């Protein structure tokens, strides 16, 4: 019998995990703002890496439902999240009453980066926290009208 958490998030538990950071992969099913080829490549290569990770269909949808799995997915130390913009992910979790730890969270932006760049950060031994500070404007690459770094 499946519980609600097991329906929401799936886990790939590789035996070769060496890093202490958890990896959380968002497939962005509903918003469809990330190139399908990037999502598919990242997911395929994560599966082949042997690293443990959690995969969810859509963090936006989970946050809107205030899904209790969000807390479980981010507990226990550092976390690397493959999703979209760091500020968006920060506020999704905050809106669901599961604030992320700025010092132990790295969001890898699949909307702006190519699959190989995303994988490099997800599998890297180090954690590069990058959640924005409250009440600070977003970086130039995230401001309205700036398309310099975006790929379509």
C-alpha positions as CSV (number, residue, x, y, z in Angstrom):
1,X,0.0,0.0,0.0
2,X,1.4,3.4,-1.0
3,X,1.3,6.4,1.3
4,X,0.8,9.9,0.0
5,X,4.5,10.7,0.1
6,X,5.4,7.7,-2.0
7,X,2.9,8.8,-4.6
8,X,4.3,12.3,-4.7
9,X,8.0,11.6,-4.8
10,X,10.0,8.8,-6.1
11,X,13.5,7.9,-5.0
12,X,16.5,6.4,-6.8
13,X,18.8,5.0,-4.1
14,X,22.2,4.3,-5.6
15,X,24.8,2.4,-3.6
16,X,27.6,4.7,-4.6
17,X,26.5,7.9,-2.9
18,X,29.4,9.7,-1.4
19,X,28.3,13.3,-1.0
20,X,26.2,14.3,2.0
21,X,23.9,16.6,0.0
22,X,20.5,15.3,-1.0
23,X,19.5,15.8,-4.6
24,X,16.0,16.8,-5.5
25,X,14.9,16.7,-9.1
26,X,11.7,18.6,-10.2
27,X,10.2,17.5,-13.5
28,X,8.2,20.7,-13.8
29,X,5.3,18.8,-15.3
30,X,2.6,21.4,-15.2
31,X,4.3,24.8,-15.9
32,X,6.3,23.3,-18.7
33,X,8.8,26.1,-18.5
34,X,11.9,23.9,-18.9
35,X,13.0,22.5,-22.2
36,X,11.9,18.8,-22.4
37,X,15.2,17.7,-23.7
38,X,17.0,19.3,-20.7
39,X,14.7,17.6,-18.2
40,X,14.9,14.2,-19.9
41,X,18.7,14.3,-20.2
42,X,19.2,15.4,-16.6
43,X,16.9,12.7,-15.3
44,X,18.4,10.0,-17.5
45,X,22.0,10.9,-16.4
46,X,21.0,11.2,-12.8
47,X,19.6,7.6,-13.0
48,X,22.8,6.4,-14.6
49,X,25.0,8.2,-12.1
50,X,24.4,5.8,-9.2
51,X,23.7,8.7,-6.9
52,X,20.6,8.6,-4.7
53,X,18.0,11.3,-5.5
54,X,14.4,12.2,-5.1
55,X,12.3,13.0,-8.1
56,X,9.0,14.9,-8.0
57,X,6.5,15.7,-10.8
58,X,6.2,19.4,-10.0
59,X,7.4,21.4,-7.0
60,X,4.9,24.2,-7.8
61,X,2.0,21.9,-7.5
62,X,3.4,20.3,-4.3
63,X,3.9,23.8,-2.8
64,X,0.3,24.9,-3.8
65,X,-1.0,21.8,-1.9
66,X,1.4,22.4,1.0
67,X,2.4,18.8,0.6
68,X,4.1,17.4,3.7
69,X,6.6,15.6,1.6
70,X,8.4,18.9,1.0
71,X,9.6,18.9,4.5
72,X,10.9,15.3,4.2
73,X,12.6,16.1,0.9
74,X,14.7,18.9,2.4
75,X,15.5,17.7,5.9
76,X,18.8,16.3,7.0
77,X,21.6,18.7,5.8
78,X,22.4,20.2,2.5
79,X,20.2,19.8,-0.6
80,X,20.7,20.5,-4.3
81,X,17.5,21.1,-6.1
82,X,17.3,20.8,-9.9
83,X,14.4,23.1,-10.9
84,X,14.1,26.7,-12.2
85,X,15.2,30.0,-10.7
86,X,16.6,30.0,-7.1
87,X,14.2,32.8,-6.0
88,X,11.2,31.0,-7.3
89,X,12.1,27.8,-5.5
90,X,12.8,29.7,-2.3
91,X,9.4,31.3,-2.3
92,X,7.6,28.1,-3.3
93,X,9.0,26.4,-0.2
94,X,8.4,29.4,1.9
95,X,4.8,29.7,0.8
96,X,4.3,26.0,1.7
97,X,5.6,26.8,5.2
98,X,8.8,24.8,4.6
99,X,11.5,27.5,4.4
100,X,14.8,26.4,2.9
101,X,18.1,26.9,4.8
102,X,20.0,29.5,2.8
103,X,23.3,28.2,4.0
104,X,22.6,24.6,2.9
105,X,20.6,24.9,-0.3
106,X,21.8,25.1,-3.9
107,X,19.2,25.5,-6.7
108,X,20.5,24.4,-10.1
109,X,18.5,26.2,-12.8
110,X,17.4,23.9,-15.6
111,X,15.6,26.8,-17.2
112,X,18.9,28.6,-18.0
113,X,21.5,25.9,-18.0
114,X,22.2,23.0,-20.4
115,X,21.8,19.5,-19.1
116,X,25.6,18.9,-18.8
117,X,26.0,22.1,-16.7
118,X,23.1,21.0,-14.4
119,X,24.5,17.5,-13.9
120,X,28.0,18.9,-13.2
121,X,26.6,20.9,-10.3
122,X,24.2,18.2,-9.0
123,X,27.0,15.6,-8.9
124,X,29.8,18.0,-7.7
125,X,31.2,17.2,-4.2
126,X,30.7,20.8,-3.1
127,X,27.6,22.7,-2.3
128,X,27.3,26.3,-3.5
129,X,24.4,27.9,-1.6
130,X,22.6,30.4,-3.9
131,X,19.2,31.3,-2.4
132,X,18.7,35.0,-2.7
133,X,18.7,37.3,0.3
134,X,15.3,38.6,1.3
135,X,14.3,42.0,-0.1
136,X,17.0,42.0,-2.7
137,X,16.2,42.5,-6.4
138,X,16.7,39.4,-8.6
139,X,19.9,39.0,-10.6
140,X,19.8,40.7,-14.0
141,X,19.3,37.3,-15.7
142,X,16.0,36.9,-13.9
143,X,14.6,40.3,-14.5
144,X,11.7,40.9,-16.9
145,X,12.7,41.4,-20.5
146,X,16.2,39.9,-20.1
147,X,16.7,37.1,-22.5
148,X,20.5,37.1,-22.8
149,X,21.0,33.9,-20.8
150,X,17.8,32.0,-21.7
151,X,17.6,29.2,-24.2
152,X,14.4,28.4,-26.0
